[in-house]
Amino acid sequence: MQLETMEALCDEYGYLLRFRFETHGAVRHIRLRAEDPRNSTEWVPLRACVMTPEGLRVPGVELRRRTSGSRPLEVAGTAVAPRSRDDRVRALREALISAARFRTRLTWEALCRTAGGDLLGVSPQDRAGLLFAVEQAGEEGAPLLSALLRTGEGEPPPYIREIVAAVGGGTPATAQVLKRWCQREADRAFAVYGMPPRTAPARLELTADGRIAAQRTAPATRRTIVHVEARASLLEVTPLHEALRGARERQDRRLVVGLLEQAEDSIVTLPKSEHAKLLREMRTARDWLNSGVTKRKRKRQALVNPGEKVRAKKKGSTLRDARPLPGLGEKPKKRKPSQ
């Protein structure tokens, strides 16, 4: 923003708001401060600010009367005209939706810092009326935004029970039932208004005496079991290295040989982590096979590990184990000297 533009805006509004978004773990936090060309306030979280009829007010800022413009600002400390009931309901709803978006449960005082400081003096009875109007402004079946409210001890305010009954949810019999019911509605609000939104869980139903009703379980789906070749089924549901280890532990030599052949073909297509696991298991399987191989099974050993055959040729083991051809190992007979 150019300096001339900043000076013009500061001359009209008194200050500018600068926002900053910070990430802590998986949560995004909003911080802001008010500044003009000469000085600025400290960075504060959004919950420390108050929404007023003149706009968002940041701690440490004194409002100044405009020197231009058609609507003058009130000087700090001057009483402002009270808002209408509809304006209050609208501000409360927007503040609760914003809290649900950031997965926050807040006290009435914290809610008023966003929805407007003129709500701080509202009695608990009037709070219930305003919050019921907030719920009426939503769609049927929407999460109960009032369930996001809590006391300083983390419990739902007592007047929330009246709102639950007014919207047709039933009357919670105990504070524990109310707390559990509100926690489910808070989870539903986090799901619906979160970024990105997701499917909300079902609302908890209350019995006629105000208890949590038994949860309905989804009917068991019928499963069809298809019998296929063992080699194919192992690969569909089990990583190849685990299938190879299982076959070795069951001492199924035929299956180990078949799996080793598949491993030879597929190892080059696996990611690095799976490649290392499979290669390690292939070596173990080959060692296990070779430990029980006798001379009559050398042919099968060569099929499992073709490299052994090549090394055996180099060492000359095949010639050492071969039987000599007839007549090669016999000494020639001595002829009798002729007389």
C-alpha positions as CSV (number, residue, x, y, z in Angstrom):
1,M,0.0,0.0,0.0
2,Q,1.3,3.4,-0.9
3,L,2.1,5.9,1.8
4,E,-0.3,8.5,0.5
5,T,-3.2,5.9,0.6
6,M,-2.3,4.9,4.2
7,E,-2.2,8.6,5.3
8,A,-5.6,9.2,3.7
9,L,-7.2,6.2,5.3
10,C,-5.6,6.9,8.7
11,D,-6.9,10.5,8.4
12,E,-10.4,9.2,7.9
13,Y,-10.5,6.2,10.2
14,G,-7.8,6.9,12.7
15,Y,-5.8,3.7,12.1
16,L,-5.4,0.7,9.8
17,L,-5.7,-3.0,10.8
18,R,-3.0,-5.4,9.9
19,F,-3.6,-9.2,10.1
20,R,-1.2,-12.0,10.6
21,F,-1.9,-15.7,10.3
22,E,0.2,-18.1,12.4
23,T,0.3,-21.9,12.4
24,H,0.8,-23.8,15.7
25,G,0.7,-27.5,15.0
26,A,-2.5,-28.2,13.0
27,V,-4.3,-25.0,14.2
28,R,-4.2,-21.6,12.5
29,H,-4.3,-18.5,14.7
30,I,-5.2,-15.0,13.7
31,R,-3.3,-12.0,15.3
32,L,-3.7,-8.4,14.4
33,R,-2.7,-4.9,15.4
34,A,-3.7,-1.3,14.6
35,E,-1.1,1.0,13.1
36,D,-0.7,4.3,11.5
37,P,2.3,5.9,9.8
38,R,3.7,7.0,13.2
39,N,3.2,4.1,15.6
40,S,1.3,0.8,16.1
41,T,-0.1,-1.4,18.9
42,E,1.1,-4.8,19.9
43,W,0.0,-8.0,18.1
44,V,-3.0,-9.4,19.8
45,P,-5.2,-12.5,19.1
46,L,-8.5,-12.0,17.4
47,R,-10.4,-13.1,20.6
48,A,-9.0,-10.1,22.4
49,C,-10.8,-7.7,20.1
50,V,-14.3,-6.5,20.3
51,M,-16.9,-6.0,17.5
52,T,-18.6,-2.6,18.0
53,P,-21.1,-0.7,15.8
54,E,-18.1,1.2,14.4
55,G,-16.2,-1.9,13.5
56,L,-13.5,-4.1,15.1
57,R,-11.8,-2.5,18.1
58,V,-8.3,-3.5,19.0
59,P,-7.0,-3.1,22.6
60,G,-4.9,0.0,23.1
61,V,-6.5,2.1,20.3
62,E,-8.3,5.3,21.0
63,L,-10.8,6.3,18.4
64,R,-10.6,9.8,16.8
65,R,-13.3,11.9,15.2
66,R,-13.1,11.8,11.5
67,T,-11.9,15.0,9.8
68,S,-13.7,14.0,6.6
69,G,-16.5,11.7,5.5
70,S,-20.2,11.8,5.8
71,R,-20.5,9.7,9.1
72,P,-18.5,10.9,12.0
73,L,-17.0,8.4,14.5
74,E,-17.8,8.6,18.1
75,V,-15.0,9.7,20.4
76,A,-13.7,7.0,22.7
77,G,-15.7,6.8,25.9
78,T,-18.9,8.3,24.4
79,A,-22.0,6.1,24.9
80,V,-23.2,4.5,21.7
81,A,-26.8,3.8,20.8
82,P,-28.0,0.3,21.7
83,R,-28.4,-2.2,18.9
84,S,-31.7,-3.8,17.9
85,R,-32.5,-7.4,18.9
86,D,-32.1,-8.5,15.3
87,D,-28.6,-7.0,15.1
88,R,-27.6,-8.7,18.4
89,V,-28.9,-12.1,17.2
90,R,-27.1,-11.7,13.9
91,A,-23.8,-10.8,15.7
92,L,-24.1,-13.7,18.1
93,R,-24.7,-16.2,15.3
94,E,-21.7,-14.9,13.3
95,A,-19.5,-15.1,16.3
96,L,-20.6,-18.6,17.2
97,I,-20.0,-19.8,13.6
98,S,-16.6,-18.3,13.7
99,A,-15.8,-20.1,16.9
100,A,-17.0,-23.4,15.4
101,R,-14.8,-22.8,12.4
102,F,-11.8,-22.6,14.7
103,R,-13.0,-25.6,16.9
104,T,-13.4,-23.3,19.9
105,R,-15.8,-23.5,22.9
106,L,-16.0,-20.1,24.6
107,T,-17.5,-18.3,27.5
108,W,-20.2,-15.7,27.3
109,E,-17.7,-13.0,28.0
110,A,-15.4,-14.2,25.2
111,L,-18.4,-14.4,22.9
112,C,-19.2,-10.7,23.7
113,R,-15.7,-9.6,22.8
114,T,-16.6,-10.6,19.2
115,A,-20.3,-10.1,19.1
116,G,-20.3,-6.8,20.9
117,G,-19.6,-5.4,24.4
118,D,-23.2,-4.3,24.9
119,L,-24.2,-8.0,25.4
120,L,-22.1,-8.3,28.6
121,G,-24.9,-6.9,30.7
122,V,-27.6,-9.3,29.4
123,S,-29.2,-11.4,32.1
124,P,-29.1,-15.3,31.8
125,Q,-32.8,-15.3,31.0
126,D,-32.4,-12.8,28.2
127,R,-29.3,-14.8,27.0
128,A,-31.5,-17.9,26.5
129,G,-34.0,-15.8,24.5
130,L,-31.3,-14.4,22.2
131,L,-29.6,-17.8,21.7
132,F,-33.0,-19.4,20.9
133,A,-33.4,-16.8,18.2
134,V,-29.9,-17.7,17.0
135,E,-31.0,-21.3,16.6
136,Q,-34.2,-20.4,14.9
137,A,-32.2,-18.5,12.2
138,G,-30.5,-21.8,11.2
139,E,-31.7,-24.6,9.1
140,E,-33.6,-27.5,10.5
141,G,-31.3,-30.2,11.9
142,A,-28.4,-27.9,12.0
143,P,-26.0,-28.2,15.0
144,L,-26.9,-26.3,18.1
145,L,-24.5,-23.4,18.1
146,S,-25.4,-22.5,21.7
147,A,-23.7,-25.8,22.8
148,L,-20.4,-24.1,22.1
149,L,-20.8,-22.0,25.2
150,R,-19.2,-23.0,28.5
151,T,-18.6,-21.6,31.9
152,G,-15.1,-20.8,33.3
153,E,-15.0,-24.4,34.7
154,G,-15.7,-25.9,31.2
155,E,-19.3,-26.9,31.9
156,P,-22.4,-25.9,29.8
157,P,-24.2,-22.9,31.3
158,P,-27.4,-23.9,33.1
159,Y,-29.6,-21.9,30.7
160,I,-28.5,-24.1,27.7
161,R,-30.9,-26.8,29.1
162,E,-33.8,-24.4,28.2
163,I,-32.6,-24.0,24.7
164,V,-32.2,-27.7,24.2
165,A,-35.8,-28.2,25.2
166,A,-37.0,-25.3,23.1
167,V,-35.5,-26.7,19.9
168,G,-37.1,-30.1,20.5
169,G,-34.1,-32.0,21.7
170,G,-35.6,-33.0,25.0
171,T,-34.8,-31.9,28.6
172,P,-31.5,-33.3,29.9
173,A,-32.1,-34.8,33.3
174,T,-28.7,-34.1,34.8
175,A,-25.7,-31.8,34.3
176,Q,-23.7,-34.8,33.1
177,V,-26.3,-35.6,30.4
178,L,-26.3,-32.0,29.4
179,K,-22.5,-31.9,29.1
180,R,-22.4,-35.0,27.0
181,W,-25.2,-33.8,24.8
182,C,-23.5,-30.4,24.2
183,Q,-20.2,-32.1,23.5
184,R,-21.8,-34.0,20.7
185,E,-23.4,-30.9,19.3
186,A,-20.1,-29.1,19.5
187,D,-18.5,-31.9,17.5
188,R,-21.3,-31.6,14.9
189,A,-20.7,-27.8,14.7
190,F,-17.0,-28.3,14.2
191,A,-17.8,-30.8,11.4
192,V,-20.4,-28.6,9.6
193,Y,-18.6,-25.2,9.9
194,G,-15.0,-26.4,9.8
195,M,-12.5,-25.9,7.0
196,P,-13.0,-28.1,5.1
197,P,-16.4,-29.3,6.2
198,R,-17.1,-33.0,6.8
199,T,-20.0,-35.2,7.6
200,A,-21.4,-34.5,11.0
201,P,-22.2,-37.3,13.5
202,A,-25.8,-37.9,14.5
203,R,-27.4,-35.9,17.2
204,L,-27.8,-37.7,20.6
205,E,-31.4,-38.5,21.3
206,L,-32.8,-38.1,24.8
207,T,-35.5,-40.4,26.3
208,A,-38.7,-39.1,27.9
209,D,-37.0,-39.0,31.3
210,G,-34.0,-37.0,30.0
211,R,-31.4,-39.8,29.6
212,I,-29.2,-40.5,26.6
213,A,-31.1,-43.0,24.4
214,A,-29.4,-46.2,23.3
215,Q,-27.5,-45.6,20.1
216,R,-28.8,-47.4,17.0
217,T,-26.3,-49.7,15.4
218,A,-26.2,-50.0,11.7
219,P,-27.4,-53.4,10.5
220,A,-24.7,-55.9,9.7
221,T,-23.9,-56.1,6.1
222,R,-23.8,-59.5,4.5
223,R,-20.3,-60.3,3.3
224,T,-19.6,-62.7,0.4
225,I,-16.4,-64.7,0.7
226,V,-14.8,-65.6,-2.6
227,H,-12.3,-68.4,-2.7
228,V,-9.5,-67.7,-5.1
229,E,-6.0,-69.1,-5.6
230,A,-3.9,-68.7,-2.5
231,R,-1.1,-66.9,-4.4
232,A,-3.5,-64.2,-5.6
233,S,-5.4,-63.7,-2.4
234,L,-2.2,-63.3,-0.4
235,L,-1.1,-60.4,-2.7
236,E,-4.5,-58.7,-2.6
237,V,-4.8,-58.4,1.2
238,T,-1.2,-58.9,2.5
239,P,2.1,-57.2,1.5
240,L,4.4,-59.6,-0.3
241,H,7.1,-59.5,2.4
242,E,4.5,-60.5,5.1
243,A,3.1,-63.3,2.9
244,L,6.6,-64.6,2.4
245,R,7.3,-64.6,6.1
246,G,4.0,-66.3,6.9
247,A,4.7,-69.0,4.3
248,R,8.1,-69.6,5.8
249,E,6.8,-69.8,9.3
250,R,4.3,-72.4,8.2
251,Q,7.1,-74.2,6.5
252,D,5.3,-74.3,3.2
253,R,8.2,-74.7,0.9
254,R,6.1,-74.8,-2.3
255,L,4.4,-71.5,-1.4
256,V,7.7,-69.9,-0.5
257,V,9.1,-70.8,-3.9
258,G,6.1,-69.4,-5.7
259,L,6.3,-66.2,-3.7
260,L,10.0,-65.8,-4.4
261,E,9.2,-66.0,-8.1
262,Q,6.6,-63.2,-7.7
263,A,9.0,-61.1,-5.6
264,E,11.7,-61.3,-8.4
265,D,9.1,-59.8,-10.8
266,S,7.6,-57.1,-8.6
267,I,10.5,-55.9,-6.4
268,V,11.6,-53.3,-8.9
269,T,8.1,-51.6,-8.9
270,L,7.9,-51.2,-5.1
271,P,8.6,-48.0,-3.2
272,K,11.9,-47.7,-1.3
273,S,10.6,-48.7,2.1
274,E,8.7,-51.8,0.8
275,H,11.6,-52.7,-1.5
276,A,14.0,-53.0,1.5
277,K,11.6,-55.1,3.5
278,L,10.9,-57.5,0.6
279,L,14.6,-57.8,-0.2
280,R,15.4,-58.6,3.4
281,E,12.7,-61.3,3.6
282,M,13.8,-62.8,0.2
283,R,17.3,-63.3,1.6
284,T,15.9,-64.9,4.8
285,A,13.6,-67.2,2.8
286,R,16.4,-68.3,0.5
287,D,18.7,-69.1,3.5
288,W,15.8,-71.1,5.0
289,L,15.3,-73.1,1.8
290,N,19.0,-73.7,1.3
291,S,19.5,-74.9,4.9
292,G,17.2,-77.9,4.3
293,V,18.2,-78.7,0.7
294,T,20.0,-82.1,0.1
295,K,21.9,-83.2,-2.9
296,R,18.7,-84.6,-4.5
297,K,17.1,-81.1,-4.2
298,R,19.8,-79.1,-5.9
299,K,17.7,-78.7,-9.0
300,R,14.9,-77.0,-7.0
301,Q,17.5,-74.9,-5.2
302,A,18.8,-73.6,-8.6
303,L,15.2,-72.6,-9.5
304,V,14.8,-70.6,-6.3
305,N,18.1,-68.8,-6.6
306,P,19.5,-68.9,-10.2
307,G,22.6,-67.1,-9.2
308,E,23.8,-70.1,-7.1
309,K,24.0,-72.2,-10.3
310,V,26.2,-69.7,-12.0
311,R,28.5,-69.5,-9.0
312,A,28.6,-73.2,-8.8
313,K,29.8,-73.5,-12.4
314,K,32.6,-71.0,-11.7
315,K,33.7,-73.0,-8.7
316,G,33.7,-76.3,-10.6
317,S,31.4,-78.0,-8.2
318,T,29.4,-79.6,-10.9
319,L,32.5,-81.3,-12.3
320,R,33.5,-82.4,-8.8
321,D,30.2,-84.0,-8.1
322,A,29.8,-85.6,-11.6
323,R,30.6,-89.3,-12.2
324,P,33.5,-90.0,-14.5
325,L,32.8,-91.3,-18.0
326,P,33.3,-95.0,-18.6
327,G,36.9,-95.8,-19.3
328,L,38.4,-92.5,-18.3
329,G,39.3,-93.4,-14.8
330,E,40.5,-97.0,-15.6
331,K,44.2,-97.8,-16.0
332,P,45.1,-99.3,-19.3
333,K,45.8,-103.1,-19.2
334,K,49.5,-104.2,-19.6
335,R,50.1,-106.3,-22.6
336,K,52.1,-109.4,-22.2
337,P,55.3,-109.3,-24.1
338,S,55.2,-111.4,-27.2
339,Q,57.5,-114.4,-27.2
